[in-house]
Amino acid sequence: MKDHVWIPSRNGRLSAMIHLPETFREGDPLVVCCHGFTGDKVGSNQLTRNLAAFLEKSGYGVVRFDYLGSGDSDGEFSTDTFVAGWKEDLANVFAWMETQKRLTASPVVLYGHSLGGLIALTHKDLAKRVVARVVFAPVTRPVHNFRDIILGENLWQDALDGKEIANFYGRGFRLQSQFVQDLLKGRYDPIQDAKQLSTPLLIVHGTIDEVVPVQGSKDLNSVYCGRKELVELEIDHVATGAQDKLQAIVAGWLQKMFSSR
């Protein structure tokens, strides 16, 4: 069963899809999906949509949503895209879930792809709802990743100078300078934050990922103190031609985790 809802955030509305199996009951696990930079709740080649459908068939509830300015949500990509805003959006998704009787008792698994992985890893779980995290090709060194690979040094410097930038990494998006300014101001460091986490963590990363190097996931795995697993696959940043492998790994890990609870 799949429903569309609007969730208020940052003076706008987030577009979200809720997947609930017919067998879903209060207290059943719920996976919340955080998409990546220039992405949306559907994903490249329907990556996130297909993962959500697979998890629904496996008995899990799923919430996948667009950040403000992305996908079908309100706002504009150029002005509403920055990590602090995305973190606020995720916090508002959690606040919305607290108003939904069928979801309030569900243990939450945070899933994040790429920059969404950074959001999942650095989310402040004040309500203690998150029981595990799953990240696919997570951004763990955001300044290095965006300055040296995704934006490039020239566009990075233009943003530092307060200019609007556009057409980065082969994508036709426009972006105001607040994205880069926020990365520097926020000093986001998922690897450092991971030292404070103890909930189970699954990391999946492609060895031929040219967007986000796999070394960051290796470093994350090495410092993580809780139960953890790093799976390296010969796939690219969006699991092209290998979505079934990603789905099986995620669902299998969740099954093992919840069967031991």
C-alpha positions as CSV (number, residue, x, y, z in Angstrom):
1,M,0.0,0.0,0.0
2,K,1.4,3.4,-1.1
3,D,0.2,6.8,-0.1
4,H,1.4,10.3,-0.8
5,V,1.5,12.9,2.0
6,W,2.7,16.5,2.5
7,I,4.9,17.2,5.5
8,P,5.5,20.8,6.6
9,S,9.1,22.0,6.8
10,R,10.9,25.4,6.5
11,N,7.8,27.3,5.5
12,G,7.0,24.8,2.8
13,R,5.8,21.3,2.2
14,L,7.8,18.1,1.7
15,S,6.5,15.6,-0.8
16,A,6.6,12.1,0.8
17,M,5.5,8.6,-0.2
18,I,4.6,6.2,2.5
19,H,4.8,2.4,1.9
20,L,3.1,0.1,4.3
21,P,2.6,-3.6,3.8
22,E,-0.9,-5.0,4.2
23,T,0.4,-6.8,7.3
24,F,1.9,-3.7,8.9
25,R,1.1,-3.3,12.5
26,E,1.9,-0.7,15.2
27,G,5.5,-1.3,16.3
28,D,6.7,-2.8,13.0
29,P,10.0,-1.4,11.7
30,L,10.0,1.7,9.5
31,V,12.8,2.7,7.1
32,V,13.2,6.4,6.4
33,C,15.0,7.2,3.1
34,C,17.2,10.2,2.6
35,H,18.2,10.9,-1.0
36,G,21.3,12.5,-2.3
37,F,22.5,15.7,-3.9
38,T,20.5,16.6,-7.1
39,G,18.4,13.5,-6.4
40,D,14.9,12.9,-5.2
41,K,12.7,10.3,-3.5
42,V,12.5,8.2,-6.7
43,G,16.3,8.0,-7.3
44,S,18.5,7.5,-10.4
45,N,16.9,4.7,-12.5
46,Q,14.2,4.5,-9.7
47,L,16.8,3.3,-7.2
48,T,15.1,4.5,-4.1
49,R,11.6,3.8,-5.3
50,N,12.6,0.2,-6.2
51,L,14.3,-0.3,-2.9
52,A,11.2,1.0,-1.0
53,A,9.0,-1.4,-3.0
54,F,11.3,-4.3,-2.3
55,L,11.4,-3.5,1.4
56,E,7.6,-3.1,1.5
57,K,7.3,-6.6,0.1
58,S,9.7,-7.8,2.7
59,G,7.4,-6.5,5.5
60,Y,8.9,-3.1,6.3
61,G,7.2,0.2,6.3
62,V,9.1,2.9,4.3
63,V,9.0,6.7,4.2
64,R,10.8,8.3,1.3
65,F,10.7,12.1,0.8
66,D,12.0,15.0,-1.2
67,Y,14.0,17.7,0.6
68,L,12.7,21.2,0.1
69,G,13.6,22.4,-3.4
70,S,14.1,18.8,-4.6
71,G,11.7,16.5,-6.5
72,D,8.0,17.3,-6.0
73,S,8.5,19.3,-2.7
74,D,7.9,23.0,-2.5
75,G,10.8,25.5,-2.8
76,E,13.7,25.9,-5.2
77,F,16.8,23.8,-5.5
78,S,19.1,26.8,-5.9
79,T,18.1,28.4,-2.7
80,D,16.8,25.6,-0.5
81,T,19.6,23.1,-0.9
82,F,22.1,23.0,1.9
83,V,22.9,20.5,4.6
84,A,21.5,22.4,7.5
85,G,18.2,22.7,5.7
86,W,18.2,19.0,4.8
87,K,18.8,18.1,8.4
88,E,15.9,20.3,9.4
89,D,13.7,18.6,6.8
90,L,14.6,15.2,8.2
91,A,13.8,16.4,11.8
92,N,10.4,17.6,10.5
93,V,9.8,14.2,8.9
94,F,10.4,12.6,12.4
95,A,8.1,15.3,14.0
96,W,5.3,14.4,11.5
97,M,5.7,10.7,12.2
98,E,5.1,11.4,15.9
99,T,1.6,12.7,14.8
100,Q,0.7,9.4,13.0
101,K,-0.7,6.8,15.4
102,R,0.2,3.9,13.1
103,L,3.9,5.0,13.1
104,T,4.6,6.3,16.6
105,A,5.7,3.0,18.0
106,S,7.8,1.9,15.0
107,P,11.6,1.5,15.5
108,V,13.2,3.5,12.7
109,V,16.0,2.6,10.4
110,L,17.6,5.6,8.7
111,Y,18.8,4.9,5.1
112,G,20.8,7.5,3.2
113,H,22.4,7.5,-0.2
114,S,25.4,9.7,-1.0
115,L,24.9,13.1,0.7
116,G,21.8,11.6,2.2
117,G,24.2,9.2,3.9
118,L,25.8,12.2,5.6
119,I,22.3,13.3,6.8
120,A,21.5,9.9,8.1
121,L,24.8,9.6,10.0
122,T,24.7,13.1,11.6
123,H,21.0,13.1,12.5
124,K,20.5,14.0,16.2
125,D,18.2,11.3,17.4
126,L,16.8,13.2,20.4
127,A,13.7,11.1,20.6
128,K,15.7,7.8,20.5
129,R,13.6,6.5,17.6
130,V,16.6,5.3,15.4
131,V,17.6,1.7,16.0
132,A,19.9,1.3,13.1
133,R,21.4,3.1,10.1
134,V,22.0,1.9,6.5
135,V,24.1,4.1,4.2
136,F,24.9,3.5,0.5
137,A,27.9,5.4,-0.9
138,P,27.8,7.9,1.9
139,V,29.6,11.3,1.7
140,T,31.9,11.3,4.7
141,R,34.3,14.2,3.7
142,P,31.9,16.7,2.3
143,V,34.3,19.6,1.7
144,H,36.8,17.4,-0.1
145,N,34.1,15.6,-2.1
146,F,32.4,18.7,-3.4
147,R,35.4,20.9,-3.8
148,D,37.6,18.4,-5.6
149,I,35.1,16.1,-7.4
150,I,31.4,17.2,-7.7
151,L,31.7,21.0,-8.1
152,G,35.4,21.3,-8.9
153,E,37.7,24.0,-7.6
154,N,36.6,26.8,-10.0
155,L,32.9,26.5,-9.1
156,W,33.8,26.0,-5.5
157,Q,35.7,29.3,-5.5
158,D,32.9,31.1,-7.3
159,A,30.5,30.0,-4.6
160,L,32.9,31.2,-1.9
161,D,32.9,34.5,-3.7
162,G,29.1,34.6,-3.4
163,K,28.3,33.8,-7.0
164,E,25.6,31.5,-8.3
165,I,27.0,28.3,-9.8
166,A,25.5,26.0,-12.4
167,N,26.1,22.9,-14.6
168,F,28.3,20.9,-12.2
169,Y,29.2,17.3,-12.7
170,G,27.2,17.1,-15.9
171,R,23.9,18.2,-14.2
172,G,22.0,21.3,-15.3
173,F,21.2,22.5,-11.8
174,R,21.7,26.0,-10.4
175,L,22.9,26.6,-6.9
176,Q,23.3,29.7,-4.7
177,S,26.5,30.1,-2.6
178,Q,24.8,29.1,0.6
179,F,25.4,25.4,-0.1
180,V,29.2,25.8,0.0
181,Q,29.1,28.4,2.8
182,D,27.0,26.0,4.9
183,L,29.5,23.1,4.3
184,L,32.3,25.2,5.7
185,K,30.3,26.7,8.5
186,G,28.7,23.5,9.6
187,R,31.9,21.5,9.6
188,Y,30.0,18.3,9.0
189,D,32.0,15.3,9.9
190,P,30.2,11.9,9.7
191,I,33.3,10.0,10.6
192,Q,33.8,12.0,13.8
193,D,30.1,11.8,14.7
194,A,30.2,8.1,14.1
195,K,32.4,7.7,17.1
196,Q,29.5,8.7,19.3
197,L,27.0,6.2,17.7
198,S,26.4,2.7,18.9
199,T,23.4,1.6,16.9
200,P,23.9,-1.1,14.2
201,L,25.3,0.3,10.9
202,L,25.4,-1.2,7.4
203,I,27.6,0.5,4.9
204,V,27.4,-0.5,1.2
205,H,29.8,1.1,-1.3
206,G,30.8,0.5,-4.9
207,T,34.5,0.0,-5.7
208,I,34.1,1.7,-9.0
209,D,32.3,4.7,-7.6
210,E,33.8,7.8,-9.2
211,V,31.5,10.3,-7.4
212,V,32.2,9.4,-3.8
213,P,35.4,7.3,-3.3
214,V,35.0,4.1,-1.3
215,Q,37.9,5.0,1.0
216,G,35.6,7.2,3.1
217,S,33.4,4.3,3.9
218,K,36.4,2.2,4.9
219,D,37.5,4.9,7.2
220,L,34.0,5.2,8.6
221,N,33.8,1.5,9.3
222,S,37.2,1.5,11.0
223,V,36.2,4.0,13.7
224,Y,32.6,2.9,14.2
225,C,32.2,1.4,17.7
226,G,28.8,-0.3,17.4
227,R,27.8,-3.4,15.5
228,K,28.8,-2.7,11.9
229,E,29.2,-4.3,8.4
230,L,30.9,-2.9,5.3
231,V,29.9,-4.5,2.0
232,E,32.0,-3.5,-1.0
233,L,30.5,-4.3,-4.5
234,E,31.9,-3.8,-8.0
235,I,29.2,-1.2,-8.8
236,D,29.0,2.6,-9.5
237,H,27.5,5.4,-7.4
238,V,23.9,4.5,-8.2
239,A,24.2,0.7,-8.5
240,T,23.6,0.7,-12.2
241,G,22.5,-2.7,-13.3
242,A,22.9,-4.0,-9.8
243,Q,19.9,-2.8,-7.8
244,D,18.9,-6.3,-7.0
245,K,22.2,-6.9,-5.2
246,L,21.7,-3.7,-3.1
247,Q,18.1,-4.7,-2.3
248,A,19.1,-8.2,-1.2
249,I,21.9,-7.0,1.0
250,V,19.8,-4.3,2.7
251,A,16.8,-6.6,3.3
252,G,19.0,-9.5,4.4
253,W,20.8,-7.3,6.9
254,L,17.5,-5.9,8.3
255,Q,16.1,-9.4,8.6
256,K,19.1,-10.6,10.7
257,M,19.0,-7.5,12.8
258,F,15.3,-7.6,13.7
259,S,15.2,-11.4,14.1
260,S,17.8,-10.9,16.9
261,R,15.8,-8.2,18.7
